[in-house]
Amino acid sequence: MTTSKKTYFASDFHLGMPNPEESLCREKKIVAWLENIKSTAGKLFLVGDVFDFWFEYEKVIPKGFIRLQGKLAELSDMGIEVYFFSGNHDVWIFDYFKKELNLKIYYQPLSLEISGKKFFVAHGDGIESHFSGYKIIKWIFHNRFCQRFFAFIHPDLGIYFANKWSRHSRKSSDRKGEKFYGEKEWAFEFAKKMETQQHHDFYVFGHRHFPADLQLNEHSRFINLGDWLNYFTYAVFDGEKMELRKFENGS
């Protein structure tokens, strides 16, 4: 794919946490960023955990986040291609955004070419993870039988319990004192291994909430997108160069 317009990447908005008031404030900032970039954007990649929890029942979706949905609908209607990746917190994205907003939905990493450059894009959860417990949980969340079973729970109860689980997971991680390990990150090691098999100019990941731009080798870079809880960072590719930026004061 080639385009004269820019390609934007962002991840880990975690809308819904830690409470409705703070989430709404963050959502308005995200919408302001999208308004700021819409005139120059040709493609937009939302690389997972847009929501801290999401589950689509047959006739019901979680309440809230309407400003973001409206803005994404506007961008899509303008002809901007929006790529929406399911993360580990919003794993239960089904077909609502595809049908209603015309977004491209991805559950697995994506390899693609933009303006002659090869990109590998993934949320990053579970990549080269050595924790078997997490792999089991991920299998349960992706299992169609388990998803159908959860759908039988009344939405008020299902969303309540799922939100409690998601918040407990985040608090547990915070208590452990997360830090970024640079070239020792599993995603970085994964990218190094993949590069020996298939070349990509850019490896773009979310999940780990720290912004980072690291040289993988002479011809490839590793981009960790950061989050919109603390850093408000995103990446932009103009067809030639890739930059990691922070959104503040309307820019």
N, C-alpha and C positions, 0 to 999 in steps of 0.2 A: 504494500500500500504506500502511496505517496501523497503528500499534501503540502500546500504552501502555508497552511495554518499550523499553530502550535499544538502539541500534545501535552496534556496535564495529567499528573498522577498524585493521588492523595489516599490516605487510609486512616483507619482507627479513629473515627469520630466518636464512637461509643455513645451515640445519642440515647438518652434515657437515664444515664448515670451522671452524678450520684443521686440526683433528685430532679423533679420536673423543672424547677426554676433555673437551676444551673444548666440543665440540658437545653432549655429553650434559648438561653443567652448564647450558648455555643452554637446552636442551630442557626440563629440569626447571623452570627459571624461567618459561618460556612456559606450561607446563602449570599452574604455580601461578597465573599470571595468569588463565588460562582458568577455573580453579576459582573464582577470586575474583569473576569477572564473571558466572558462569553463572546466578545467581539473578536478575540484572537484565537479562540479554541476551534480545532477541527476534531479532536478526540479528547475524551475525558475517561481516565481509568480510576475507579474507586476500588481500592485493592483490599477490601475486607474489613469487617467489624465497623461498618457504617453505623449499625445499631448495636447496643449492648445486649439486646435480645430481640428476636423477631421470629414469629411463627404465623404462617398463613393457614387459617382454617378455610374450609370450603367457602364460607360466606362472610368471614370475619378476619380483619387484620388488626394488629395492635393500634390503639388510639394514640394520636400525636404525630409529630414529624411531618405535618402537612405542608409546612413552608418549604422544606427540602424537596418533598415529592413534587410540589407545584413547580419549583425551579428546575428540577430535572426534566419534568414534562416539557417545560418551555425550551430548554436546551435541545432536547430530542426533536421537538417540532421545528426548531431552527435548522436541523440537519446535522447537528453535532452528534457524533457517535459516542454513546456512553456505555462503557464496559463496566459491569458491576460484578465484583468477585464476592462470593460468600466467604466469610471468615469463620473463626471458631466460636464467636459469640452470636453471629446471625446465620448460622449454618442452615436454618430451616427457611431459606428463601426458595420459593417454588416458581410459579409462573405469573404472579401478580404484576411485578414490575415489567416483565416482558410484554404482557398483554395490555396493561394500562399506560405504560410510559415508553414502550418500545425500546427498553434497555436490552443490552446483550448480557446474558447471565452466564457466569462461569463458576464451576465448583472445583476445578483443577487448574494447575499452572498453565499458562498460555505462552507459546512461542510464536512470535510474529515479526514481520518486517515493517518498519516505518521509515520512509524517505531513505531507503537503502541501508538502514541500520537494523541489526537483529536485536530484538528485545526478548528477555525471558521475564515474565511477570507472574508473581504468585503472592498469596497472602503470607505464606511461610510457616503456618502452624503445622507441626508434625514432621517437618523436613529433617531427615536424618536424626530424629529424636531417639534417644536411648531409653526413654521412659515407657515401658510396656503398658503401664496403667493408663497413660494418656492415649495410647494407640487403641486400647480397648474402649475407652470412653468415646473416642472419635468414631470407632466402628458402630457403636450403639446409636450415636446421634445421626449417622448416615444410613442406618438400617431402615428400610421402608416399612417393615412390620412395626418397629418401635415408633416411627413417625405416625403411622395410622393409629396406633394405640393411644398416643398422646392426643391425637385429634379428637378422641372420644371424650376427653376431659372437658368440662365446661370452660369456655374461654376465660371467664373471670378467674377461675381457680388455676387453670393451666398457665396463664400469663403471670399470675401472682407468684406461683411456685418457681417458675422459670426465672423470673426477675430476681428472686431471692438467691437462687443457685448462682446466677451470673454475678451478683454483687459479692457473694461469699467468695467466689473464685478470684475476683479482682482484689478483694481485701487480703486474701491469703497470699497473693503474689506481692502485694505491697508490703506485707509484714516481712517477707523474705528479703526485702531490700534489693530490688531488681537493679542490675547494672548491665551495661553493654560491654561485650567482650571483644569487640573489634574483629580481628582476623581469626579469633578463636570461636566466633559465633558459628552455630551449626549451619545457618543459611550461607555464610561465607564459605565454609568448607564444602557445602553442597555445590555452590557455584564453581569453586575451583575444580571439583571432580567432574562436573558437567562440561566445563570448558575443555577438558581433555578429550571429550567425546564429540562435542558439537559447539562451534563458536557462537557466542553472542557478544555484541558490543556492550550491552547493558543488562544487568541483572537487577530487577526492581522488586523489593519486598516490603511488606507491612509487618504486622503482628508484634514485632519487638519495637517498643514505643520510643526508640531513640533515633534521631536523624543522623545519618552517616553517609558519606561519599568516600568510598575507598577504592584504590586502584587494585584490581584483581590481578592484572598482568599488563603488559605493554599495550594491549589492544582492547581490554575489557575493564569495565567499572562496576562496582557493587554499590547500589543505592538502597539505603534503608530509609523509608519515608517519614519516620517519626509519628507523631500523633497530633490530635487537636484538643487534647486535654491539657497539655503543658507547653507544647512547642509550636503548634499551628504552622507546620511545615508542609511543603509540597514540592514536587519536582516538575520541571518544564523542559520539553525538548522542542527546539525551534527548527529542526530539520538538519542541523549541523552539530550543535552543542547541547549538552544536558546540564541543567543547574538545579541545585537544591536550594529552595528559597523559604522565607518565613513571611506569612501574611500578617501585616500590622499596619495600622493607620491607612487602611484602604489601598494597600499596594502589595 
